[in-house]
Amino acid sequence: MSLKYPPNDDLRRLLRFEPDSGAIWLGDRRMVLMHTMALAALRQDLMTSVGPEHARRILTRMGYASGLCDAEYARKTRPGDSLQDSFLVGPQLFMLEGAARVTPVKLTFDIQAGQFYGEFNWEHSWEAYAHQQMFGLDEDPACWTLLGYASGYTSAFMGRLILYKETLCAACGADHCQIIGRPIEEWPDGEAHRVYFNDDSLMEKMEALQSQVEALKSTLGPVSQGGQLIGNSTAFHKAYTLMQKVAQTQVTVLLTGETGVGKERFARALHELSTRADGPFVAVNCAALPSELIEAELFGVEKGAYTGAHASRSGRFERADGGTLLLDEVGELPLAAQAKLLRVLQEGEIERVGGETTRKVNVRLVAATNVDLEQAVLAGRFRRDLMYRLNVYPICIPPLRERKTDIEPLAQGMLARFCALHSKRVLGFEERALQALRQHDWPGNVRELENLVERGVILARQAGMVEVEHLFPNQPDSVQTSLDAHGQLARMPSVQDDDLSARILDSGSSLEDIEARVLDHAVARARGNLSEAARLLGLTRPQLAYRQKHRQSRGASASSPDLNREPGTL
Ligand SMILES: [Zn+2]
């Protein structure tokens, strides 16, 4: 077989410049004339943004697509000619398009038998030149787009994947490039090259990595969690003992308590005390996920289940396999997801969104909520059957204000942790600061305490103490705290309080009247619960009882006649 090119007039005729319509055509396909410098810049961008391996894959596939297109002209342009002349349309178009000068060295093929061997030399490869301009001499061949073209063209011509490799490359300092093409199966390392032709996307890889990162993150303690549970109070010990007793079983646990009491910390401790301690601990906050994504997040999703599901990925249940899954704020779960969760609990297997097969999972479930599930059931927001499933072993974690003796040890532990985190040396809390911490009502519970202590550490002087102003800096009257009549830290009157005082004075009521009315109001607001009323007033229950008794002993004559009117109308 002589390897002489037939004349290329037929191919040159395919190429038409139509500047008036702003188009260049090769047959019926539109082309574009582009600066090799621009392509070189694109190459460089790809190399730096996605790395050489992905850049190589993208460029190979681009060349491959181009080769596929050109293969159409092989049969179209030279239908009656020899198969070899048909094949040479590829190298001739390649030259016409300005890729490189191709000299065939050896070419044998048999389409029927699927046999192919091709050896070519390339001179003036634009890609080798561009690569060398950008990166200097390389150790490895760099004509990726061009090799992709050769593979695309020959594969389409032969009807099977033909892999080309560069045995010499001008980008490595050779005076020309040399390529050899064979069916991919005939290359000893052919399979390893298949990746360059697959459309395995970087997006999928990134999404897979992202979900791995999330899984890892959820197994790490959040910064705010730091270490073990701390508490001295009876209320704390009661909850802790309940947790210890159930830890070694597989029973579903329901943690209840106000926001910020440390439910996740309890769940983590439960996991660590359980036989699953070596397995994963995965936490998911049901309230933090958009309702349309929550099922995919919990149970996983198959590729293409919905727009944006670029890749199949496992859900939290699968990731928690062999370990513990915390469903925080379970009361916020949408009803559809509740039904699915119930099925998982009943059957011990999950089905991914958009999937048809079920998978067994071995997960110990801990649910947490700050809403009353019973109320949610009555309101139609939560399934009763699911509530029963979850509420096998409830543990109520008391709010911080009901375990005030825990405040100081908690705060000391947090102080040490935040000093380490912020590289700061703080010696401790001033006595007034500790007193303020003990007095505070902690609506945000342990989380609020944590925020305050962190702020205190940041604001305290290096090698100084945390002062009360560091903890409560935003209260306009914080500098005016002083001890009240009961020896407790209290705010000095603010402007608003002055306003109230003025109105009281204007009303002409006596101090005793005012006190009586405030006491009644507090009792009414607490619906007759005297302990609660005392708490509202900042008194102990005996103090409140004493005041009420004292008032009664003074007799009705001392009270103003309108004492019994509706409370709250000062
Ligand atoms: Zn090369």
Boltz pocket constraint, residues with backbone or C-beta under 6 A from the ligand:
constraints:
  - pocket:
      binder: B
      contacts: [[A, 125], [A, 128], [A, 141], [A, 142], [A, 143], [A, 166], [A, 168], [A, 169], [A, 170], [A, 171], [A, 177], [A, 178]]
      max_distance: 6.0
